[in-house]
Structures are given as structure tokens and as C-alpha cells.
Amino acid sequence: MDLSKLKVASSEIRAQKLDDSRGPVFPLRELALEGESALKEEAFRTLLLLERRRAERSGKPFILMLLTLPPPRQKMALGEVGHVLANIIRESDLFGWYEREAVLGVIFTEIGSGSSGASIVDTLKAKVLRALSENLEELIALQLVLTFHIFPEKWDKERPDGVADVKLYPDIHEQSSNKRIPRVVKRSIDIAGSTILLAILAPLLAIIAVAVKLTSRGPVIFKQERLGQFGKRFECLKFRTMYANNDARIHRDYVRDFIAGKADPNNDQTSSAVYKITNDPRITPVGRILRKASLDELPQFWNVLRGDMSLVGPRPPVRYEFEVYDCWHRRRVLEVKPGVTGLWQVSARSRTSFDDMVRLDLRYSQEWSLWLDLKILVATPFAVFIGDGAF
């Protein structure tokens, strides 16, 4: 959703709350269904996005509660449910349609970061269920389905599949739906482009594979778990550029320091920090050449063909990198699929701070178009040829 529209919608909601002469009530009472102050779907989802942005800055979590009732009495029963909810939630909480006439939502704002999210959910669930059972017909109360979703989420640690809770991000799916045809074209370009490139580059791939195999022990292809969109895990493929059985802690510690703004790639206080270690002792002589020319990333065209990645998008992070992200950093793995090349790679490459790299990724996701992808693809060979920032 366009951020300018979000600001307008938010201003209208605030103005309506101030202008209501009946005293403190839920916002947008005029948009109510059957007399209840339920925000319309667009307004509710707008405020959900704004609450995410607020929580990213403040670190204060909120809880999204979704309430669904199976048909056929869905519309009528949800109106009754809305009446009950309007009497038990705080004025600062937000109540409306998550899905029009199908799913009601409540955003419990600023629940406090000092308490356990699970314990707060248990308390809220007990309170809501008690109110619903006391005020609704038994049959309706038994058919209700309640789900609770905490933001900021710890989906890399607490969710079994390690994937983000998509219920917290309906705006991302809405954007994808609004650009369905361009997205289909983008995927078609990915398939055609990766297939053609793998075929054309087959002799070069074979030469590189032989060079890697003959100059150091270990497999030709290095497989590493990376995180795709919404945290979906996949094996990212690269030509191996390091000696086998090296110590991964060197890079893990460096990346954590780099994200925190404390990294020094050369132990040289006069040099600017870069994303990769410039004098990494783990890299082979052939690997150094491959990295300098970005040839080690050619096998990722197979990841593109499989659908794990796109030709253009943010660089896919490793898990230990993601674990030390600030909340707003995580948006770079939520909003678009990762890519072989991207806005960061062609404009700043490794010579930029991590925060600036994330800002470039977010700028790409916000301004994405097929034309932008084309410009990045055209600029990529020049960026590789110049080699500035490649290590």
C-alpha cells in the first residue's frame, strides 16, 4: 500500500476521533456495520501496517487477534461478536474487519515488552472467550475460531517452520495481488533468463568447476542455507571459494559486528567497513578470483530456475545474520523475493553500511517495477566489470 495513502488515511481516522461530539469512542463509527464501530477492511489494514512501523521503532509489541466464524450464520453472528468485543477492549485498541464480513480483527496496542507474549495471549484469550460465552448463544460461541499473532515476532526461533506469520502482513499479499500480471511477467523473465544463461554459460561453468576441483580439496559447489521471502529456507548454491572445513565463526562474528557498526575488515582503522572480509584467510587463490569477478554466484541461476530466488532482489541472508537483525531490518526478507543481483549490488555493492544496504533493499521493494528490474539487470555487468567493492 502507498505510504502517502497511509498518511492520509491515518489523518482522517485521527480527525474523525477528535470531531466526534459523543465523547471517546472507537474511530470511524460512521463506517460501522450494524451499529458497531468496526473499521472497514482497508482502514483496519492501514492501521495494522502503521502499528507495525510504530513497533519497529519503539520495540513495544502488539497483539493481533483474529476471529472467524464458519458460514452460514457468519455475517449475523459476527455482528453480535463485534458488539461483545466493543465492550471489553480498551479505547486505544483497534477493532475492525480484517476480511470484510468474514474475519474480525482486534489490535491490542502496546502490550508491554517486559511480560511474556505467551502469558499475555493466554490472559487475553481467557478474557475474550469468557465474554463471548457469557453473551452469545452456545452454538455460536463453540464455532468461533480465535487466533493470536504477536508483533514483533520471533519467527526464526519460536515458529516450527521458521517462516514469518503471514497474517501480520496482509498488505504485502495485497500488493502482490494488485501487481499480479507484472509479477507473472517477472517470474517468466526469471525462468527464461536463468535457462538461457545456464545454457550459454555452460562451458564457463565447466571450466570454473575444473579449476575449483584441481586447486583445493572439497566439493565444487558450496551449499548454504539462506532465508528467502517470509523466511522460507532454501539451499543457496555457489562455487566453493574457501578451503574445506574452515571455521565459520570468523564470518559469523564479523557479520554481527558489521551489522552493529563495529566491524573493521582489515584491522585497519583508516579503512571503511565493507560487507565482506577483505583479507579472509579461508579463501583459496582461485576463490579470490571468482569472488572478485562475482563468478562464484553463477550457480544461483539454478536457484532462480527453482523459484527460490529471482534474477533481481535483495541478497538472501544466512540464518546467523538474520538472528541479529533489528526489527526493521527484517522487512528486507519479507517484502520481495531475494535475487542474484539488486539495487545494492549495482549502486553500492560491499562498500556501504548495513543500514544503508537495507534502505536500498527497502527502496527497491517500494519502487519495484519491471522497468526497474531491467535497469538493474543492464547495470549489473558494468558493476561486475568495475569490481569495486567485490572481495
C-alpha positions as CSV (number, residue, x, y, z in Angstrom):
1,M,0.0,0.0,0.0
2,D,1.3,3.5,-0.9
3,L,2.7,5.2,2.2
4,S,1.1,8.5,1.1
5,K,-2.3,6.9,1.2
6,L,-1.4,5.5,4.7
7,K,-0.7,9.0,6.0
8,V,-3.9,10.4,4.5
9,A,-6.0,7.5,5.9
10,S,-4.3,7.8,9.3
11,S,-5.0,11.6,9.4
12,E,-8.7,11.1,8.5
13,I,-9.1,8.5,11.3
14,R,-7.5,10.8,13.9
15,A,-9.6,13.7,12.7
16,Q,-12.8,11.7,13.0
17,K,-11.9,10.7,16.5
18,L,-11.4,14.3,17.5
19,D,-14.5,15.6,15.8
20,D,-16.9,13.0,17.3
21,S,-19.0,15.0,19.7
22,R,-20.2,11.9,21.5
23,G,-17.0,11.6,23.5
24,P,-14.3,9.0,23.3
25,V,-15.3,6.2,21.0
26,F,-13.7,3.8,18.6
27,P,-12.6,5.5,15.3
28,L,-14.7,5.5,12.2
29,R,-18.0,5.0,13.9
30,E,-19.7,6.2,10.7
31,L,-18.3,3.1,8.9
32,A,-19.8,0.7,11.4
33,L,-21.6,-2.4,10.5
34,E,-25.0,-2.9,12.2
35,G,-24.3,-0.1,14.6
36,E,-20.9,-1.4,15.8
37,S,-17.7,0.7,15.4
38,A,-15.9,-1.8,13.2
39,L,-13.3,-0.3,11.0
40,K,-13.6,-1.1,7.3
41,E,-11.1,-3.6,5.9
42,E,-8.9,-1.0,4.2
43,A,-8.8,1.3,7.3
44,F,-8.1,-1.7,9.6
45,R,-5.2,-3.0,7.5
46,T,-3.8,0.5,7.1
47,L,-3.7,0.8,10.9
48,L,-2.2,-2.6,11.2
49,L,0.7,-1.5,8.9
50,L,1.1,1.7,10.9
51,E,1.2,-0.3,14.1
52,R,4.0,-2.5,12.7
53,R,6.0,0.6,11.8
54,R,5.5,2.0,15.3
55,A,6.5,-1.3,16.9
56,E,9.6,-1.4,14.7
57,R,10.7,2.0,16.1
58,S,9.6,1.7,19.7
59,G,10.2,-2.0,20.3
60,K,6.8,-2.2,22.1
61,P,4.9,-5.2,20.9
62,F,1.2,-5.5,20.0
63,I,-1.1,-8.5,19.5
64,L,-3.4,-9.1,16.6
65,M,-6.4,-11.2,17.4
66,L,-8.4,-12.6,14.5
67,L,-11.9,-14.1,15.0
68,T,-13.6,-16.2,12.4
69,L,-17.0,-17.9,12.3
70,P,-17.8,-20.5,9.7
71,P,-20.9,-20.0,7.5
72,P,-23.9,-19.9,7.1
73,R,-24.6,-17.5,10.1
74,Q,-21.3,-15.7,9.6
75,K,-22.5,-12.2,8.9
76,M,-25.2,-12.0,11.6
77,A,-23.1,-13.8,14.2
78,L,-20.0,-11.6,13.6
79,G,-22.2,-8.6,14.2
80,E,-23.1,-10.0,17.6
81,V,-19.5,-10.8,18.3
82,G,-18.5,-7.2,17.4
83,H,-20.9,-5.9,19.9
84,V,-19.3,-8.0,22.6
85,L,-15.8,-7.1,21.7
86,A,-16.6,-3.4,21.6
87,N,-17.5,-3.6,25.3
88,I,-14.4,-5.4,26.5
89,I,-11.4,-3.9,24.6
90,R,-9.6,-0.6,25.5
91,E,-10.2,2.6,23.7
92,S,-6.6,2.5,22.5
93,D,-7.2,-0.9,20.9
94,L,-8.3,-1.0,17.2
95,F,-11.3,-3.1,16.2
96,G,-12.4,-3.8,12.6
97,W,-12.7,-6.1,9.6
98,Y,-9.5,-8.0,8.8
99,E,-11.5,-9.6,6.0
100,R,-14.8,-7.9,5.1
101,E,-17.8,-9.8,6.6
102,A,-15.6,-12.8,7.2
103,V,-12.9,-12.2,9.8
104,L,-12.9,-9.6,12.6
105,G,-9.7,-8.3,14.0
106,V,-8.6,-6.5,17.2
107,I,-5.1,-4.9,17.5
108,F,-4.2,-4.8,21.2
109,T,-1.6,-2.0,21.1
110,E,1.4,-1.6,23.4
111,I,1.0,-4.7,25.5
112,G,4.3,-4.1,27.3
113,S,7.7,-5.6,26.4
114,G,8.5,-6.8,29.9
115,S,6.0,-9.6,30.0
116,S,6.0,-12.9,28.2
117,G,4.0,-12.7,25.0
118,A,2.6,-16.2,25.6
119,S,1.3,-15.3,29.0
120,I,-0.4,-12.2,27.7
121,V,-2.0,-14.2,24.9
122,D,-3.3,-16.7,27.5
123,T,-4.8,-13.9,29.6
124,L,-6.4,-12.2,26.6
125,K,-7.8,-15.5,25.2
126,A,-9.4,-16.4,28.6
127,K,-10.9,-12.9,28.9
128,V,-12.3,-12.9,25.3
129,L,-13.6,-16.4,25.5
130,R,-15.3,-15.8,28.8
131,A,-17.1,-12.7,27.5
132,L,-18.2,-14.4,24.3
133,S,-19.5,-17.5,26.1
134,E,-21.5,-15.3,28.5
135,N,-23.1,-13.1,25.8
136,L,-23.5,-15.3,22.8
137,E,-25.6,-18.4,22.0
138,E,-23.7,-21.6,22.9
139,L,-23.6,-22.9,19.3
140,I,-22.1,-19.6,18.0
141,A,-19.5,-19.5,20.8
142,L,-18.4,-23.0,20.1
143,Q,-18.0,-22.3,16.4
144,L,-15.8,-19.3,16.8
145,V,-12.1,-19.6,15.8
146,L,-9.7,-17.3,17.6
147,T,-6.0,-16.9,16.6
148,F,-3.4,-14.6,18.2
149,H,-0.4,-13.1,16.4
150,I,2.4,-11.2,18.3
151,F,4.5,-8.5,16.6
152,P,7.5,-8.1,16.7
153,E,7.5,-11.9,16.2
154,K,10.3,-14.3,16.9
155,W,9.5,-16.5,14.0
156,D,13.1,-17.6,13.4
157,K,13.1,-19.1,17.0
158,E,9.5,-19.8,18.1
159,R,7.7,-20.9,14.9
160,P,8.4,-24.6,14.0
161,D,8.7,-23.9,10.3
162,G,10.8,-20.8,10.9
163,V,8.6,-18.8,8.5
164,A,7.1,-15.4,9.2
165,D,3.4,-15.2,10.3
166,V,1.8,-14.0,7.1
167,K,-1.4,-12.9,9.0
168,L,0.6,-9.9,10.2
169,Y,1.4,-8.8,6.7
170,P,-1.9,-8.7,4.6
171,D,-0.6,-5.5,2.9
172,I,2.2,-7.5,1.3
173,H,-0.2,-10.0,-0.2
174,E,-2.5,-7.2,-1.3
175,Q,0.4,-5.5,-3.2
176,S,1.2,-8.8,-4.9
177,S,-2.4,-9.3,-5.9
178,N,-2.6,-5.7,-7.3
179,K,0.6,-6.4,-9.4
180,R,-0.3,-9.9,-10.3
181,I,0.4,-9.6,-14.1
182,P,3.7,-7.8,-13.6
183,R,4.7,-10.5,-11.0
184,V,3.8,-13.2,-13.5
185,V,5.9,-11.5,-16.2
186,K,8.8,-11.1,-13.7
187,R,8.7,-14.9,-12.9
188,S,8.5,-15.6,-16.7
189,I,11.6,-13.5,-17.2
190,D,13.3,-15.3,-14.3
191,I,12.6,-18.7,-15.9
192,A,13.6,-17.7,-19.4
193,G,16.6,-15.7,-18.3
194,S,18.1,-18.3,-15.9
195,T,17.6,-21.1,-18.5
196,I,19.3,-19.1,-21.3
197,L,22.2,-18.0,-19.1
198,L,22.8,-21.5,-17.8
199,A,22.9,-22.8,-21.4
200,I,25.2,-20.0,-22.7
201,L,27.5,-20.1,-19.7
202,A,27.8,-24.0,-19.6
203,P,31.4,-24.0,-20.9
204,L,32.5,-21.3,-18.4
205,L,30.7,-23.2,-15.6
206,A,32.6,-26.4,-16.6
207,I,36.0,-24.5,-16.6
208,I,35.3,-23.0,-13.2
209,A,34.3,-26.4,-11.8
210,V,37.5,-28.0,-13.0
211,A,39.6,-25.1,-11.6
212,V,38.0,-25.4,-8.2
213,K,38.4,-29.1,-8.1
214,L,42.0,-29.2,-9.2
215,T,43.3,-26.4,-6.9
216,S,41.8,-27.4,-3.5
217,R,40.1,-30.3,-1.8
218,G,36.4,-30.4,-1.3
219,P,33.2,-30.2,-3.3
220,V,32.9,-27.9,-6.3
221,I,29.5,-26.5,-5.3
222,F,29.1,-24.9,-1.9
223,K,25.6,-25.2,-0.4
224,Q,24.5,-22.9,2.3
225,E,21.1,-22.4,4.0
226,R,19.7,-19.0,3.2
227,L,16.4,-17.3,4.0
228,G,14.0,-16.4,1.2
229,Q,10.8,-14.3,1.3
230,F,9.0,-14.6,4.6
231,G,12.0,-16.6,6.0
232,K,11.5,-19.6,3.8
233,R,14.7,-21.6,4.0
234,F,16.5,-22.9,0.9
235,E,19.9,-24.1,-0.2
236,C,21.8,-21.3,-2.0
237,L,24.3,-22.6,-4.5
238,K,27.7,-21.1,-5.1
239,F,31.1,-22.3,-6.4
240,R,33.2,-23.1,-3.4
241,T,35.8,-20.3,-2.9
242,M,37.1,-21.4,0.5
243,Y,39.2,-24.2,1.8
244,A,37.2,-27.1,3.1
245,N,36.4,-27.5,6.8
246,N,37.1,-23.8,7.6
247,D,35.9,-22.1,10.7
248,A,32.5,-20.4,10.0
249,R,32.8,-18.4,13.3
250,I,35.1,-15.9,11.6
251,H,32.4,-14.7,9.2
252,R,29.6,-15.1,11.8
253,D,31.4,-12.8,14.3
254,Y,32.4,-10.3,11.6
255,V,28.8,-10.1,10.2
256,R,27.4,-9.5,13.7
257,D,30.0,-6.7,14.3
258,F,29.3,-5.2,10.9
259,I,25.5,-5.1,11.5
260,A,26.2,-3.4,14.8
261,G,28.5,-0.9,13.0
262,K,31.7,-2.2,14.8
263,A,33.4,-4.2,12.1
264,D,36.9,-3.5,10.7
265,P,37.5,-5.7,7.7
266,N,41.3,-5.2,7.6
267,N,42.1,-4.4,11.2
268,D,42.9,-1.0,9.7
269,Q,41.2,1.9,11.5
270,T,41.5,4.1,8.4
271,S,39.5,1.8,6.1
272,S,35.8,2.0,5.7
273,A,33.8,-1.1,6.7
274,V,32.6,-3.3,3.9
275,Y,30.1,-6.2,4.0
276,K,32.7,-8.9,3.2
277,I,36.0,-9.6,4.9
278,T,38.7,-8.2,2.6
279,N,41.6,-10.4,3.7
280,D,39.8,-13.6,4.6
281,P,42.4,-16.3,5.2
282,R,39.8,-19.0,4.4
283,I,39.6,-18.1,0.6
284,T,41.6,-20.0,-1.9
285,P,43.6,-18.3,-4.7
286,V,41.1,-19.4,-7.3
287,G,38.2,-18.4,-5.0
288,R,39.6,-14.9,-4.7
289,I,39.5,-14.5,-8.5
290,L,36.0,-15.9,-8.6
291,R,34.8,-13.6,-5.9
292,K,36.4,-10.5,-7.5
293,A,34.5,-11.2,-10.7
294,S,31.3,-12.5,-9.0
295,L,31.7,-15.7,-10.9
296,D,31.2,-17.8,-7.7
297,E,27.5,-16.8,-7.8
298,L,26.7,-18.2,-11.2
299,P,25.2,-21.4,-9.8
300,Q,22.5,-19.3,-8.2
301,F,20.8,-19.2,-11.6
302,W,19.7,-22.7,-10.7
303,N,18.1,-21.3,-7.5
304,V,16.3,-18.8,-9.8
305,L,15.0,-21.6,-12.0
306,R,13.7,-23.5,-9.0
307,G,11.9,-20.4,-7.7
308,D,13.9,-19.9,-4.5
309,M,15.3,-16.6,-5.9
310,S,14.7,-14.1,-8.6
311,L,17.2,-12.5,-11.0
312,V,16.7,-9.2,-9.2
313,G,16.1,-8.7,-5.5
314,P,17.8,-8.3,-2.1
315,R,20.7,-10.6,-1.2
316,P,19.4,-13.6,0.8
317,P,20.8,-13.6,4.3
318,V,22.2,-16.5,6.3
319,R,20.4,-17.5,9.5
320,Y,23.0,-16.3,11.9
321,E,22.9,-12.9,10.2
322,F,19.1,-12.7,10.4
323,E,19.2,-13.5,14.1
324,V,20.9,-10.2,14.9
325,Y,18.8,-8.0,12.7
326,D,16.9,-5.1,14.2
327,C,13.2,-5.4,13.7
328,W,13.1,-3.0,10.7
329,H,15.9,-4.9,9.0
330,R,13.7,-7.9,8.7
331,R,11.5,-6.2,6.2
332,R,14.1,-6.9,3.5
333,V,13.3,-10.6,3.7
334,L,9.5,-10.1,3.8
335,E,8.5,-7.7,1.0
336,V,10.2,-9.3,-2.0
337,K,11.9,-12.5,-3.1
338,P,15.8,-12.4,-2.9
339,G,17.8,-12.0,-6.0
340,V,21.1,-12.7,-7.7
341,T,21.6,-9.0,-8.3
342,G,19.9,-6.0,-6.9
343,L,19.9,-2.3,-6.3
344,W,22.5,-2.5,-3.6
345,Q,24.8,-4.6,-5.8
346,V,24.8,-2.2,-8.7
347,S,24.9,1.1,-6.7
348,A,26.9,0.5,-3.6
349,R,28.0,-3.2,-3.5
350,S,30.0,-4.1,-0.4
351,R,31.2,-0.5,0.3
352,T,28.3,0.7,2.4
353,S,27.0,0.4,5.9
354,F,24.5,-2.4,6.7
355,D,21.7,0.1,7.4
356,D,22.2,1.8,4.1
357,M,22.2,-1.6,2.4
358,V,18.8,-2.4,4.0
359,R,17.5,1.0,3.0
360,L,18.4,0.3,-0.6
361,D,16.6,-3.1,-0.4
362,L,13.5,-1.4,1.0
363,R,13.6,1.3,-1.6
364,Y,13.7,-1.4,-4.3
365,S,10.7,-3.2,-2.8
366,Q,8.7,0.1,-2.5
367,E,9.5,1.2,-6.0
368,W,9.6,-2.1,-7.7
369,S,8.6,-2.3,-11.4
370,L,9.6,-4.4,-14.4
371,W,11.4,-1.3,-15.7
372,L,13.5,-1.0,-12.5
373,D,14.4,-4.7,-12.8
374,L,15.5,-4.1,-16.4
375,K,17.7,-1.2,-15.4
376,I,19.3,-3.2,-12.6
377,L,20.0,-6.1,-15.0
378,V,21.6,-3.8,-17.6
379,A,23.7,-2.2,-14.9
380,T,24.9,-5.5,-13.4
381,P,27.6,-6.5,-16.0
382,F,29.2,-3.0,-15.7
383,A,29.2,-3.3,-11.9
384,V,30.8,-6.7,-12.1
385,F,33.4,-5.5,-14.7
386,I,34.4,-2.5,-12.5
387,G,34.6,-4.8,-9.5
388,D,34.6,-2.0,-6.9
389,G,33.5,-3.4,-3.5
390,A,33.9,-7.0,-4.6
391,F,36.1,-9.3,-2.4
